[in-house]
Structure formats: structure tokens, C-alpha cells
């Protein structure tokens, strides 16, 4: 009788150990999938392919900019999933021949992703650097061009610490950490 109890306890202990190991291996993936979720996949896939942008970068910008809230609005007046400002909206609408859209249409996920992907594709082609594209997305091409022209930033070897302005440096750092997590899926 005592032997049976010991055997049952050993089996229960082994089962509990296997369950614990499985739980602790799976839990981080579950948490990561909730934190780094992927929504609007059809739109992200369509427009990232159309404008030659890594979908992981698009998800990173959406995560950092709005945390997937299509009704997000910043203090600077940026709106939608990808937080487009009106000046950028006008420029992209003109470049895409989409004068039929209004700035408020950036609250529509498809249009926000379309415009954001266009901008990211343009910036990646211009700078060939995720860090500089992120900085320009956040603070404008004029800011990034000024850093490059003055020699403060080497476009071929970008060091985030060389980026002027703590808010821009912080933003680029967040994008890069988020991009790394989306890229490693």
C-alpha cells in the first residue's frame, strides 16, 4: 500500500514538473503575443507589400504610435492607427493621387495604414535605415536631413545615442525594441 502511494506521488510529481516546465515555456509566448499583437493583418500585408516595407516595422509603428487604437489622437494633432499629421496627410494624398480623401479619413484603419506604409516606404528608400526612417516619421525629414548634413549622424552607421533630442531618441529606441520583437516572431 505504501509503495502504491509513493508510486502515485512520484507520477503526480513528474506530471506536475512537466506541466510547470510547459507552462513556463509557453507563458512568455502567450504574453508576448498579447503585447505584440498583430491586428489589421490584411491591410498591413497589402500596403507593406505595395510600398516595400517590412510588415514588422509597420506593426511596430502602429504599436508605438496608437497601440492599435484607430481613434487615437495625439496632442500634436496626429490621428489614427499610424498617427498621421495633417501636413503629412496632404503630402501623401497628393503623392498617391488620393485627393478624394479627407484628413479625418485617417481614423479609418485601411487609410491610415495605406498612408503610413507609403511614408515608411518613402523614408526607408530615402535613408536606408530603420532608425533614421523612424526619426523622420516622428520628427520630419528636415530634422534628419539636418543631422546628416551637419555630420552629427552618420547615415551609414546610425547610433541611436547620436540622435539629437531626448524625445526623438526615446521614440526611435521604442520603435527599435518593438521592431526587434515583431521581427523575431
MDAnalysis code that builds the backbone (N, CA, C; Angstrom):
import MDAnalysis as mda
import numpy as np

u = mda.Universe.empty(555, n_residues=185, atom_resindex=np.repeat(np.arange(185), 3), trajectory=True)
u.add_TopologyAttr("name", ["N", "CA", "C"] * 185)
u.add_TopologyAttr("resid", np.arange(1, 186))
u.add_TopologyAttr("resname", ["UNK", "UNK", "UNK", "UNK", "UNK", "UNK", "UNK", "UNK", "UNK", "UNK", "UNK", "UNK", "UNK", "UNK", "UNK", "UNK", "UNK", "UNK", "UNK", "UNK", "UNK", "UNK", "UNK", "UNK", "UNK", "UNK", "UNK", "UNK", "UNK", "UNK", "UNK", "UNK", "UNK", "UNK", "UNK", "UNK", "UNK", "UNK", "UNK", "UNK", "UNK", "UNK", "UNK", "UNK", "UNK", "UNK", "UNK", "UNK", "UNK", "UNK", "UNK", "UNK", "UNK", "UNK", "UNK", "UNK", "UNK", "UNK", "UNK", "UNK", "UNK", "UNK", "UNK", "UNK", "UNK", "UNK", "UNK", "UNK", "UNK", "UNK", "UNK", "UNK", "UNK", "UNK", "UNK", "UNK", "UNK", "UNK", "UNK", "UNK", "UNK", "UNK", "UNK", "UNK", "UNK", "UNK", "UNK", "UNK", "UNK", "UNK", "UNK", "UNK", "UNK", "UNK", "UNK", "UNK", "UNK", "UNK", "UNK", "UNK", "UNK", "UNK", "UNK", "UNK", "UNK", "UNK", "UNK", "UNK", "UNK", "UNK", "UNK", "UNK", "UNK", "UNK", "UNK", "UNK", "UNK", "UNK", "UNK", "UNK", "UNK", "UNK", "UNK", "UNK", "UNK", "UNK", "UNK", "UNK", "UNK", "UNK", "UNK", "UNK", "UNK", "UNK", "UNK", "UNK", "UNK", "UNK", "UNK", "UNK", "UNK", "UNK", "UNK", "UNK", "UNK", "UNK", "UNK", "UNK", "UNK", "UNK", "UNK", "UNK", "UNK", "UNK", "UNK", "UNK", "UNK", "UNK", "UNK", "UNK", "UNK", "UNK", "UNK", "UNK", "UNK", "UNK", "UNK", "UNK", "UNK", "UNK", "UNK", "UNK", "UNK", "UNK", "UNK", "UNK", "UNK", "UNK", "UNK", "UNK", "UNK", "UNK", "UNK", "UNK", "UNK"])
u.atoms.positions = np.array([
    [0.813, -1.188, 0.000],
    [0.000, 0.000, 0.000],
    [0.871, 1.272, 0.000],
    [1.874, 1.227, 0.861],
    [2.775, 2.380, 0.936],
    [3.509, 2.571, -0.394],
    [3.895, 1.481, -1.021],
    [4.577, 1.542, -2.316],
    [3.685, 2.166, -3.371],
    [2.430, 1.817, -3.358],
    [1.479, 2.392, -4.328],
    [1.364, 3.900, -4.154],
    [1.298, 4.308, -2.921],
    [1.193, 5.757, -2.643],
    [2.450, 6.482, -3.107],
    [3.598, 5.886, -2.853],
    [4.849, 6.511, -3.301],
    [4.916, 6.585, -4.822],
    [4.483, 5.514, -5.480],
    [4.480, 5.500, -6.940],
    [3.510, 6.558, -7.475],
    [2.324, 6.634, -6.898],
    [1.327, 7.636, -7.319],
    [1.850, 9.046, -7.077],
    [2.514, 9.247, -5.945],
    [3.079, 10.567, -5.643],
    [4.183, 10.921, -6.628],
    [5.008, 9.929, -6.982],
    [6.091, 10.169, -7.946],
    [5.529, 10.515, -9.317],
    [4.505, 9.777, -9.727],
    [3.878, 10.066, -11.023],
    [3.251, 11.447, -11.006],
    [2.574, 11.784, -9.929],
    [1.963, 13.109, -9.792],
    [3.032, 14.201, -9.813],
    [4.139, 13.951, -9.126],
    [5.240, 14.912, -9.097],
    [5.840, 15.100, -10.489],
    [6.049, 14.022, -11.218],
    [6.574, 14.111, -12.586],
    [5.596, 14.864, -13.471],
    [4.311, 14.546, -13.357],
    [3.291, 15.245, -14.138],
    [3.289, 16.742, -13.823],
    [3.390, 17.082, -12.540],
    [3.409, 18.493, -12.134],
    [4.651, 19.196, -12.683],
    [5.783, 18.491, -12.668],
    [7.018, 19.082, -13.192],
    [6.912, 19.330, -14.695],
    [6.377, 18.359, -15.439],
    [6.198, 18.521, -16.883],
    [5.232, 19.672, -17.156],
    [4.165, 19.727, -16.397],
    [3.180, 20.803, -16.555],
    [3.813, 22.160, -16.263],
    [4.610, 22.249, -15.208],
    [5.264, 23.512, -14.849],
    [6.243, 23.960, -15.932],
    [7.054, 23.029, -16.419],
    [8.018, 23.367, -17.477],
    [7.276, 23.846, -18.720],
    [6.232, 23.133, -19.099],
    [5.437, 23.531, -20.266],
    [4.844, 24.907, -20.053],
    [4.267, 25.137, -18.877],
    [3.639, 26.425, -18.566],
    [4.646, 27.561, -18.682],
    [5.832, 27.359, -18.098],
    [6.814, 28.433, -18.111],
    [7.488, 28.619, -19.464],
    [7.389, 27.640, -20.333],
    [7.888, 27.813, -21.704],
    [6.847, 28.499, -22.568],
    [5.584, 28.193, -22.353],
    [4.501, 28.722, -23.183],
    [4.061, 30.109, -22.713],
    [4.106, 30.355, -21.414],
    [3.625, 31.627, -20.863],
    [4.279, 32.846, -21.511],
    [5.620, 32.875, -21.649],
    [6.222, 34.057, -22.280],
    [5.699, 34.295, -23.705],
    [5.454, 33.228, -24.447],
    [4.931, 33.381, -25.808],
    [3.510, 33.925, -25.792],
    [2.709, 33.475, -24.839],
    [1.338, 33.982, -24.714],
    [1.368, 35.472, -24.371],
    [2.201, 35.836, -23.402],
    [2.317, 37.246, -23.003],
    [2.817, 38.077, -24.184],
    [3.840, 37.582, -24.862],
    [4.408, 38.310, -26.000],
    [3.367, 38.497, -27.103],
    [2.570, 37.464, -27.367],
    [1.563, 37.585, -28.426],
    [0.470, 38.579, -28.053],
    [0.238, 38.759, -26.774],
    [-0.751, 39.766, -26.348],
    [-0.165, 41.170, -26.405],
    [1.079, 41.303, -26.011],
    [1.724, 42.615, -26.030],
    [2.028, 43.036, -27.464],
    [2.581, 42.111, -28.235],
    [2.959, 42.403, -29.616],
    [1.952, 41.752, -30.566],
    [0.736, 42.188, -30.421],
    [-0.327, 41.601, -31.238],
    [-0.252, 42.126, -32.670],
    [-0.916, 41.402, -33.549],
    [-0.984, 41.789, -34.956],
    [-2.451, 41.877, -35.341],
    [-2.898, 43.087, -35.529],
    [-4.264, 43.326, -35.978],
    [-4.196, 44.007, -37.343],
    [-5.318, 44.016, -38.039],
    [-5.396, 44.633, -39.367],
    [-4.399, 43.983, -40.323],
    [-4.253, 42.662, -40.213],
    [-3.229, 41.958, -40.986],
    [-3.432, 42.081, -42.492],
    [-4.677, 42.050, -42.951],
    [-4.905, 42.153, -44.407],
    [-4.381, 43.486, -44.931],
    [-4.685, 44.562, -44.209],
    [-4.243, 45.892, -44.633],
    [-2.726, 46.038, -44.519],
    [-2.161, 45.536, -43.415],
    [-0.706, 45.634, -43.234],
    [0.012, 44.849, -44.326],
    [-0.445, 43.643, -44.597],
    [0.201, 42.834, -45.638],
    [0.068, 43.495, -47.012],
    [-1.128, 43.986, -47.304],
    [-1.365, 44.598, -48.626],
    [-0.486, 45.831, -48.835],
    [-0.519, 46.766, -47.906],
    [0.176, 48.033, -48.124],
    [1.678, 47.944, -47.842],
    [2.090, 47.059, -46.955],
    [3.540, 46.904, -46.765],
    [4.162, 46.298, -48.021],
    [3.445, 45.368, -48.667],
    [3.947, 44.793, -49.929],
    [3.932, 45.839, -51.033],
    [2.858, 46.604, -51.118],
    [2.723, 47.620, -52.164],
    [3.822, 48.679, -52.071],
    [4.176, 49.079, -50.845],
    [5.155, 50.158, -50.665],
    [6.509, 49.658, -50.159],
    [6.723, 48.339, -50.244],
    [8.015, 47.743, -49.942],
    [8.515, 48.072, -48.530],
    [7.681, 47.750, -47.554],
    [8.012, 47.990, -46.149],
    [7.889, 46.663, -45.403],
    [8.783, 46.416, -44.497],
    [8.720, 45.223, -43.658],
    [7.461, 45.318, -42.782],
    [6.574, 44.334, -42.844],
    [5.366, 44.367, -42.001],
    [5.695, 44.501, -40.512],
    [6.828, 43.946, -40.086],
    [7.218, 44.085, -38.677],
    [7.431, 45.547, -38.310],
    [7.940, 46.353, -39.234],
    [8.117, 47.785, -38.973],
    [6.763, 48.474, -38.907],
    [5.848, 48.090, -39.772],
    [4.503, 48.687, -39.756],
    [3.822, 48.384, -38.420],
    [3.858, 47.120, -37.997],
    [3.262, 46.771, -36.703],
    [3.937, 47.530, -35.564],
    [5.241, 47.729, -35.665],
    [5.969, 48.458, -34.628],
    [5.492, 49.894, -34.531],
    [5.329, 50.537, -35.673],
    [4.864, 51.930, -35.672],
    [3.432, 52.006, -35.126],
    [2.579, 51.088, -35.555],
    [1.202, 51.094, -35.039],
    [1.206, 50.887, -33.527],
    [1.985, 49.926, -33.052],
    [2.059, 49.636, -31.613],
    [2.528, 50.857, -30.840],
    [3.612, 51.471, -31.275],
    [4.182, 52.608, -30.558],
    [3.299, 53.846, -30.693],
    [2.768, 54.092, -31.881],
    [2.006, 55.314, -32.123],
    [0.620, 55.302, -31.472],
    [-0.111, 54.196, -31.612],
    [-1.518, 54.206, -31.163],
    [-1.925, 52.996, -30.341],
    [-1.030, 52.032, -30.196],
    [-1.360, 50.765, -29.536],
    [-2.627, 50.151, -30.131],
    [-2.723, 50.224, -31.453],
    [-3.807, 49.616, -32.231],
    [-5.176, 50.275, -31.984],
    [-5.175, 51.520, -31.549],
    [-6.432, 52.256, -31.345],
    [-6.674, 53.155, -32.555],
    [-7.633, 52.799, -33.431],
    [-7.854, 53.599, -34.635],
    [-8.404, 54.999, -34.345],
    [-8.904, 55.219, -33.142],
    [-9.436, 56.544, -32.812],
    [-8.430, 57.407, -32.049],
    [-7.179, 56.980, -31.998],
    [-6.139, 57.715, -31.268],
    [-5.907, 59.092, -31.886],
    [-5.663, 60.052, -30.997],
    [-5.324, 61.423, -31.422],
    [-4.272, 61.955, -30.459],
    [-3.194, 62.482, -31.015],
    [-2.106, 62.989, -30.170],
    [-2.303, 64.469, -29.879],
    [-1.529, 64.963, -28.932],
    [-1.542, 66.392, -28.616],
    [-1.075, 67.225, -29.803],
    [-0.262, 66.615, -30.674],
    [0.250, 67.319, -31.865],
    [-0.757, 67.296, -33.014],
    [-1.910, 66.617, -32.813],
    [-2.938, 66.575, -33.848],
    [-2.817, 65.404, -34.803],
    [-1.919, 64.465, -34.512],
    [-1.802, 63.258, -35.339],
    [-2.965, 62.333, -34.996],
    [-3.508, 61.662, -36.017],
    [-4.686, 60.838, -35.781],
    [-4.554, 59.443, -36.392],
    [-5.339, 58.521, -35.861],
    [-5.450, 57.185, -36.422],
    [-4.387, 56.228, -35.922],
    [-4.453, 55.026, -36.467],
    [-3.525, 53.957, -36.070],
    [-2.070, 54.364, -36.197],
    [-1.742, 55.012, -37.315],
    [-0.342, 55.334, -37.584],
    [-0.015, 56.796, -37.316],
    [-0.961, 57.490, -36.654],
    [-0.739, 58.857, -36.188],
    [-0.188, 59.782, -37.267],
    [-1.002, 59.996, -38.270],
    [-0.648, 60.880, -39.388],
    [-1.045, 62.309, -39.019],
    [-0.128, 63.257, -39.224],
    [-0.470, 64.667, -39.027],
    [-1.027, 65.215, -40.340],
    [-1.721, 66.344, -40.256],
    [-2.404, 66.872, -41.440],
    [-1.436, 67.231, -42.564],
    [-0.292, 67.786, -42.233],
    [0.701, 68.138, -43.256],
    [1.172, 66.891, -44.010],
    [1.443, 65.819, -43.280],
    [1.846, 64.557, -43.920],
    [0.709, 63.972, -44.735],
    [-0.500, 64.074, -44.198],
    [-1.669, 63.597, -44.933],
    [-1.763, 64.286, -46.289],
    [-1.651, 65.618, -46.299],
    [-1.755, 66.368, -47.552],
    [-0.675, 65.933, -48.548],
    [0.548, 65.757, -48.060],
    [1.663, 65.372, -48.924],
    [1.443, 63.980, -49.510],
    [1.065, 63.006, -48.673],
    [0.854, 61.641, -49.156],
    [-0.362, 61.584, -50.072],
    [-1.435, 62.277, -49.721],
    [-2.636, 62.288, -50.566],
    [-2.286, 62.799, -51.968],
    [-1.469, 63.843, -52.033],
    [-1.033, 64.385, -53.320],
    [-0.158, 63.366, -54.053],
    [0.798, 62.742, -53.349],
    [1.700, 61.769, -53.974],
    [0.953, 60.539, -54.485],
    [-0.088, 60.121, -53.765],
    [-0.857, 58.938, -54.158],
    [-2.036, 59.261, -55.078],
    [-2.255, 60.556, -55.308],
    [-3.414, 60.949, -56.108],
    [-4.723, 60.640, -55.398],
    [-4.737, 60.785, -54.083],
    [-5.923, 60.477, -53.290],
    [-6.512, 61.752, -52.680],
    [-6.714, 62.748, -53.531],
    [-7.330, 63.982, -53.065],
    [-8.802, 63.790, -52.715],
    [-9.343, 62.599, -52.997],
    [-10.724, 62.283, -52.634],
    [-10.870, 62.041, -51.127],
    [-9.758, 61.855, -50.442],
    [-9.809, 61.594, -49.007],
    [-9.683, 62.888, -48.210],
    [-10.229, 62.854, -47.008],
    [-10.102, 63.978, -46.074],
    [-9.206, 63.535, -44.927],
    [-8.645, 64.489, -44.236],
    [-7.760, 64.182, -43.118],
    [-8.441, 63.255, -42.104],
    [-9.706, 63.459, -41.841],
    [-10.451, 62.637, -40.874],
    [-10.520, 61.166, -41.302],
    [-10.283, 60.886, -42.577],
    [-10.272, 59.503, -43.040],
    [-9.104, 58.713, -42.448],
    [-8.164, 59.399, -41.823],
    [-7.055, 58.692, -41.178],
    [-7.515, 57.913, -39.952],
    [-8.743, 58.156, -39.496],
    [-9.306, 57.326, -38.426],
    [-9.744, 55.960, -38.964],
    [-9.859, 55.829, -40.272],
    [-10.199, 54.548, -40.893],
    [-8.908, 53.731, -41.010],
    [-8.860, 52.548, -40.369],
    [-7.608, 51.787, -40.357],
    [-6.982, 51.580, -41.734],
    [-7.760, 51.239, -42.738],
    [-7.179, 50.986, -44.053],
    [-6.442, 52.207, -44.594],
    [-7.034, 53.381, -44.471],
    [-6.390, 54.584, -44.997],
    [-5.177, 54.985, -44.166],
    [-5.283, 54.840, -42.860],
    [-4.146, 55.157, -42.001],
    [-2.965, 54.250, -42.329],
    [-3.235, 52.959, -42.498],
    [-2.167, 52.011, -42.837],
    [-1.622, 52.293, -44.232],
    [-2.484, 52.610, -45.170],
    [-2.026, 52.943, -46.530],
    [-1.070, 54.138, -46.479],
    [-1.482, 55.219, -45.817],
    [-0.671, 56.422, -45.772],
    [0.605, 56.196, -44.962],
    [0.484, 55.495, -43.828],
    [1.656, 55.216, -43.005],
    [2.669, 54.343, -43.733],
    [2.183, 53.327, -44.440],
    [3.090, 52.457, -45.212],
    [3.768, 53.230, -46.333],
    [3.014, 54.103, -46.992],
    [3.634, 54.912, -48.046],
    [4.774, 55.734, -47.457],
    [4.491, 56.399, -46.329],
    [5.516, 57.241, -45.703],
    [6.723, 56.410, -45.279],
    [6.485, 55.260, -44.649],
    [7.597, 54.421, -44.213],
    [8.413, 53.916, -45.406],
    [7.727, 53.517, -46.464],
    [8.436, 53.068, -47.665],
    [9.294, 54.171, -48.255],
    [8.733, 55.367, -48.327],
    [9.468, 56.517, -48.841],
    [10.685, 56.801, -47.966],
    [10.496, 56.792, -46.653],
    [11.587, 57.105, -45.723],
    [12.666, 56.021, -45.725],
    [12.265, 54.762, -45.829],
    [13.250, 53.684, -45.886],
    [14.081, 53.781, -47.170],
    [13.430, 54.125, -48.269],
    [14.168, 54.285, -49.519],
    [15.117, 55.482, -49.432],
    [14.671, 56.535, -48.808],
    [15.477, 57.755, -48.707],
    [16.686, 57.572, -47.790],
    [16.470, 56.921, -46.634],
    [17.535, 56.847, -45.630],
    [18.201, 55.476, -45.531],
    [17.560, 54.438, -46.017],
    [18.093, 53.082, -45.944],
    [18.491, 52.712, -44.514],
    [17.670, 53.139, -43.567],
    [17.952, 52.906, -42.147],
    [16.629, 52.949, -41.390],
    [16.360, 51.901, -40.633],
    [15.131, 51.886, -39.834],
    [15.173, 53.008, -38.799],
    [16.349, 53.212, -38.192],
    [16.469, 54.253, -37.171],
    [16.163, 55.639, -37.740],
    [16.756, 55.954, -38.892],
    [16.527, 57.284, -39.484],
    [15.126, 57.413, -40.046],
    [14.580, 56.332, -40.598],
    [13.193, 56.375, -41.075],
    [12.252, 56.626, -39.902],
    [12.500, 55.969, -38.770],
    [11.669, 56.175, -37.581],
    [11.800, 57.613, -37.074],
    [13.017, 58.124, -37.047],
    [13.229, 59.503, -36.594],
    [12.499, 60.484, -37.508],
    [12.582, 60.266, -38.818],
    [11.903, 61.151, -39.769],
    [10.389, 61.002, -39.673],
    [9.901, 59.801, -39.454],
    [8.458, 59.580, -39.289],
    [7.957, 60.384, -38.092],
    [8.766, 60.432, -37.056],
    [8.391, 61.122, -35.819],
    [8.602, 62.635, -35.890],
    [9.718, 63.058, -36.484],
    [10.108, 64.468, -36.396],
    [10.297, 65.169, -37.718],
    [10.141, 64.460, -38.820],
    [10.236, 65.082, -40.131],
    [11.572, 64.865, -40.815],
    [11.508, 64.883, -42.137],
    [12.717, 64.680, -42.938],
    [13.703, 65.823, -42.764],
    [13.216, 67.026, -42.588],
    [14.098, 68.179, -42.418],
    [15.018, 68.023, -41.216],
    [14.482, 67.481, -40.141],
    [15.282, 67.250, -38.939],
    [16.389, 66.245, -39.221],
    [16.030, 65.120, -39.820],
    [17.016, 64.065, -40.103],
    [18.025, 64.544, -41.134],
    [17.562, 65.220, -42.175],
    [18.487, 65.751, -43.185],
    [19.487, 66.719, -42.553],
    [19.027, 67.521, -41.598],
    [19.917, 68.454, -40.900],
    [21.002, 67.731, -40.126],
    [20.650, 66.639, -39.466],
    [21.655, 65.858, -38.731],
    [22.702, 65.301, -39.686],
    [22.235, 64.790, -40.817],
    [23.156, 64.178, -41.781],
    [24.066, 65.238, -42.390],
    [23.472, 66.361, -42.805],
    [24.252, 67.438, -43.432],
    [25.292, 68.004, -42.479],
    [24.959, 68.101, -41.197],
    [25.899, 68.665, -40.222],
    [26.941, 67.650, -39.775],
    [26.744, 66.386, -40.119],
    [27.674, 65.339, -39.712],
    [27.411, 64.786, -38.320],
    [26.350, 65.223, -37.671],
    [26.043, 64.723, -36.321],
    [25.604, 63.267, -36.333],
    [25.037, 62.831, -37.475],
    [24.600, 61.443, -37.621],
    [25.218, 60.884, -38.893],
    [25.812, 59.715, -38.777],
    [26.369, 59.023, -39.935],
    [25.274, 58.119, -40.498],
    [24.762, 58.419, -41.687],
    [23.650, 57.628, -42.222],
    [24.005, 56.178, -42.524],
    [25.300, 55.885, -42.628],
    [25.735, 54.513, -42.908],
    [25.988, 53.703, -41.646],
    [26.017, 54.375, -40.516],
    [26.287, 53.704, -39.240],
    [25.573, 54.478, -38.135],
    [24.263, 54.331, -38.075],
    [23.461, 55.129, -37.157],
    [23.607, 54.611, -35.729],
    [23.941, 55.534, -34.849],
    [23.994, 55.255, -33.418],
    [22.849, 56.039, -32.791],
    [21.916, 55.336, -32.171],
    [20.737, 55.995, -31.594],
    [21.153, 57.100, -30.626],
    [22.252, 56.895, -29.916],
    [22.708, 57.901, -28.948],
    [23.136, 59.204, -29.628],
    [23.449, 59.159, -30.929],
    [23.857, 60.380, -31.630],
    [22.655, 61.200, -32.098],
    [21.464, 60.661, -31.911],
    [20.245, 61.368, -32.329],
    [19.943, 62.476, -31.339],
    [19.788, 63.678, -31.870],
    [19.507, 64.835, -31.023],
    [18.082, 64.789, -30.496],
    [17.907, 65.284, -29.306],
    [16.585, 65.410, -28.714],
    [16.169, 64.132, -28.003],
    [15.944, 64.243, -26.718],
    [15.630, 63.046, -25.930],
    [14.309, 62.410, -26.360],
    [13.329, 63.213, -26.778],
    [12.048, 62.614, -27.172],
    [12.195, 61.841, -28.482],
    [12.995, 62.342, -29.411],
    [13.219, 61.629, -30.676],
    [14.026, 60.357, -30.403],
    [15.082, 60.484, -29.605],
    [15.918, 59.332, -29.257],
    [15.069, 58.269, -28.547],
    [14.210, 58.694, -27.633],
    [13.325, 57.768, -26.918],
    [12.373, 57.080, -27.893],
    [11.792, 57.837, -28.805],
    [10.872, 57.277, -29.792],
    [11.577, 56.243, -30.666],
    [12.736, 56.589, -31.183],
    [13.479, 55.665, -32.049],
    [13.854, 54.410, -31.264],
    [14.245, 54.563, -30.017],
    [14.557, 53.407, -29.183],
    [13.358, 52.500, -29.002],
    [12.181, 53.086, -28.776],
    [10.953, 52.287, -28.630],
    [10.630, 51.550, -29.925],
    [10.762, 52.248, -31.035],
    [10.499, 51.612, -32.329],
    [11.466, 50.443, -32.530],
    [12.731, 50.639, -32.246],
    [13.725, 49.594, -32.484],
    [13.485, 48.387, -31.581],
    [13.146, 48.604, -30.309],
    [12.858, 47.470, -29.408],
    [11.610, 46.724, -29.879],
    [10.593, 47.472, -30.268],
    [9.354, 46.857, -30.730],
    [9.586, 46.133, -32.045],
    [10.348, 46.743, -32.937],
    [10.674, 46.133, -34.234],
    [11.428, 44.818, -34.026],
    [12.348, 44.799, -33.092],
    [13.095, 43.573, -32.800],
    [12.125, 42.469, -32.351],
    [11.179, 42.805, -31.496],
    [10.224, 41.806, -31.024],
    [9.313, 41.309, -32.140],
    [8.840, 42.210, -32.988],
    [7.998, 41.772, -34.115],
    [8.816, 40.978, -35.139],
    [10.065, 41.327, -35.324],
    [10.915, 40.624, -36.303],
    [11.276, 39.219, -35.858],
    [11.313, 38.997, -34.560],
    [11.708, 37.689, -34.020],
    [10.527, 36.745, -33.803],
    [9.462, 36.931, -34.531],
    [8.283, 36.068, -34.373],
    [8.305, 34.967, -35.383],
])
